[in-house]
């Protein structure tokens, strides 16, 4: 995910500036020769990207744009299974520790050949300790990658070897059943080594942006829109039908929906909650599975959230079903654990969530007791400057208001609300400049680890200040073996610790609600949050 895989989830709604050219199919001709057929589409993935350097990004809006501008060794299909992409073939050693990828002939959008060294260059950039990439841990499966990132090994020790221009060899620390899925994730995308070295800020403007995916960037009006066009240098360009794909980058969800209903936008995600019922009744609302959790982070380095009893009390003192039925209205499921359903466990036919079960329940009497034990009986002595932080747009404010009211009525505590623009909000979370912060995490691949390893000590996407040695040991154990039963047991043990100490407050498991014009076909929507336009068409 992407918070999210795996990626921190940014459930946003964005607006479209009125006056966009209406999209669709069309053609022009002159004489007896038929001109090329145009097929244009516009979509609303989220706010202005924090960055489009795939090694440095960690949000869903960025991931959606990057998926369509770049391509890795593999690409996920409609069932979220990895299929060969830039890798024409691959072999895996019998012990599962060595992957050898043979690259197909392919080019960057500027015509340069894609080389195995481009992959190594990109991955080493994400691992560079000085880069401080939040998703560096996504590469820790590679031998000595974590040690290098922690300044305990040299770059030459990392298990990434360029055998020749078309051959990449990767050694792993332990067998990793989902490694091929990881190679479809943005952190594993290549970048053009020669071009990046010559253009320091290559990923900030269209004039210098070079990619290798189905589309290439034509223009980027910051905080407005990115216009991409078909990349004729893409190895599978013959199967790309769209000639132009516009990503709109404004955060006002109501304005976005207005533009959609006026025919000025072909599709958008994250519908404003006040419009859910109307759109559902009209038969316009669409939904797909979404492997993710909406939750609140607690900054455990600040009082009173350094006390687990406070965190537990706040978690128990909200009514999730009422929140879903009356506020969110999207058909979500109340979350009484962190990892969502839909992920297989070791035993065939059972999911990780079914085996793990619920870890807490809503219990107002117990919540009041815990809060009193922590020194805040009926809300007395509660600090007067506590705030819930959320990113502007979507329905985060509405949800925060409801939780603010529940905490006030049920526990007698007062909290303020603070809204920040997307990039500022991300920085505040990363720097622990908050008390309580809304968050969402969408899985980066279909395995519990995509939800569990983010909370290890100093993890790039932990962003709570929380640390637990036994939790770290359980995650390390799960990553050190290919035995599925042993892996799952270790992750269940870790989740129990997480849900006991409660540095995060699960609220609900996602469902993805969106709208799209009926003439839009062939879009592949992944439960991991990706939207793939490679095979999309406009059929008017």
Buried (B, 14 or more C-beta within 10 A) or exposed (E): BBBBBBBBBBBBBBBBBEEBEEBBBEEEEEEEEEEEEBBBBBBBBBBBBBBBBBBBBBBBBBBBBBBBBBBBBBBBEEEBEBEBBBBBEBEBEEEBBBBBBBBBEBBBBBEBBBBBBBBBBBBBBBBBEEBEBBBBBBBBBBBBBBBBBEEEBEEEEBBBBBEEEBEBBBBBBBBBEBBBBBBBBBBBBBBBBBBBEEBEEBBBEBEBBBBBBBBBBBBBEEEBBBBBBBBEBBBBEEEBBBBBBBBBBBBBBBBBBBBBBEEBBBBBBBBBBBBBEEBBEEEBBBBEBBBBBBBBBBBBEBEBBBBBBBBBBBBBBBBBEEBBEEBBBBBBBBBBBBBBBBBBBBEEEEBBBEBBEEBBEBBBEBBBBBBBEBBBBEBEEBEEEBBBBBBBBBBBBBBBEBBBEBBEEBBBBBBEBBBBBBBBBBEBBBEBBBBBBBBBBBBBBBBBBBBBBBBBEEBBBBBBBBBBEEBBBBBBBBBBEEEBEBBBBBBBBBBBBBBEBBBBBBBBBBBBBBBBBEBBEBBBBBBBBBBBBBBBBBEE
